[in-house]
């Protein structure tokens, strides 16, 4: 694209952001305006516009619909769930987006109605636990509220707990899940499970036993660690959890 064309396109997109009441909705429509553009250029443009508008880029879900897919029409966009307070607000924007697509890019003999969640994006990999083919579980937005003050390491610990220990059992009861996590989590003791188990075993010996030095050198830390992690504790991604 020529530089003049790029500048004109930027002005048109900025105008779209100013004239559409919802920043997220303007962002989705911009994605469709840029649909035929090269990926690198499209991503750079969208990121610039979103940063100017103060929009979140967290927890992306790519939303399309059956009519767009069946007729190979213009449509489909990333929605960033960090911009929404609950599922109702998210779905209302999706429906409004589909209505505006029908107005801007009509499909003869079809209406964009049935949505499809095609894929998700997120460095912490939490979304697949809450995402179905057609909807996001309401509990995801409760999860966002509960982790709002969590640091990155604690979020990763919670993800390990949800994937490997809770295994979806309390996915519909976020407060109970969080309470169990807080009670179970002992901390992170290394980057791999073997080192973490050994370091945790050493910590337990040092904090709960007073071994004389001449006895400590005969103590089998490895066997003690193995015994600890048979039934009472487990380790995932370096995070130690007590079995409740």
Secondary structure, 3 states (H helix, E strand, C coil): CCHHHHHHHHHHHHHHHHHCCCHHHHHHHHHHHCCCCCHHHHHHHHHHHHHHHCCCCCCEEEEEEHHHHHCCCCCCEEEEHHHCCCHHHHHHHHHHHHHHHHHHCCECCECCCCEEEEEEECCCCCHHHCECCCCECCHHHHHHHHCCCCCHHHHHHHHHHHHHHHCCCCCCCHHHHHHHHHHHEEEECCCCHHHHHHHHHHHHHHHHCCCCHHHHCCCCHHHHHHHHHHHCEEEECCEEEECC
